[in-house]
């Protein structure tokens, strides 16, 4: 499906589009191996958040088992997001050098090794393992949008939605089942056991990645340098806007993930168990939100319309908590769905608006570097504002301002492109 605002065709490869041979290969791919590759890609996506959310439910047991302070345990939860921000530029270079197929193999191996190291029983191994885990996920974060741009461009919205939903499903899986596993086997085995997800993804991805690599061997590029320069100029503006949007979204997501139970307890008088249960739909609803985006786009809504609706829904949570806290449950559900949808919108735009695979890789790197840097610092900033003001009004107002900036940037980014991205095939 072409983008409602000038989307692109499927099957661009290398650093540009494809000639007739590339188009023929794209047709054969879509008719044959595409489904198997997509299934393998979704198994990869299952690993890109699940190992991180597995830690939170057993964080007290980990702290006791390793003899770590609260600050040390907080470091274990913040290292991966900091790694996303710091390592994304280098990961983008490696993806360009190795190809996304090989980069994903390395990333999955790092996720598996990091998961096992983190669970080995010493503070040093836990810290190193968490960093290795973060590096592996960063390679996946960069590689998957490149593959979607190159191999699923016509279905970018649907595939990005499925990718986003699968990541959230993985988070839900580890959040729900880590505690029962820890009760049965101890926290170390409970955390290490999730390495099976990476092992299964490796078994599926290695042959799928090889088929992709063979498909793209020797495919010529069709963009001239002049075309690439013209498109790159337009892409820089898009990258900046999407980086601002993703920064606002990611800051909001990590801030709410960290502080929402506390906010519900302080503003509504909930006990800890009730506040935790009340915050849970914020994560669970993201699976639904990720699928709303492709449904909206296949229904011939414009990218701008879909993006704007998702942004408004995201804003309902801080606004409700500020003005009508008794309606907190409405905001939690709507914003939870929207935070999954916004992720899908942003990376659908990266896939559809990038004129080449190289441009998609660079754009994705810019967007993720800025976004995850804000995501890593937002919980600390909101906590500091809370400490300084003694209440949640100022932090929620700050969060609302960040989400308004996200809305403006995404509204601009989702408008009709100034320069056509690539011809439909």
Secondary structure, 3 states (H helix, E strand, C coil): CCCCCCCCCCCCECCECCCHHHHHHHHHHHHCCHHHHHHHHHHHHCCCCHHHHHHHCCHHHHHHHHCCCHHHHHHHHHHHHHHHHHHHHHHHHHHHHHCHHHHHHHHHHHHHHHHHHHCCCCHHHHHHHHHHHHHHHHHHHHHHHHHHHHHCHHHHHHHHHHHHHHHHHHHHHHHHHHHHHHHHHCHHHHHHHCHHHHHHHHHHHHHHHHHHHHHHCCCCCCCCHHHHHHHHHHHHHHHHHHHHHHHHHHHHHHHHHHHHHHHHHHHHCCCHHHHHHHHHHHHHCHHHHHHHHHHHHHCCCCHHHHHHHHHHHHHHHHHHHHHCHHHHHHHHHHHHHHHHHHHHHHHHHHHHHCCCHHHHHHHHHHHHHHHHHHHHHHHHHHHHHHHHHCCCHHHHHHHHHHHHHHHHHHHHHCCCCCCCCCCCC
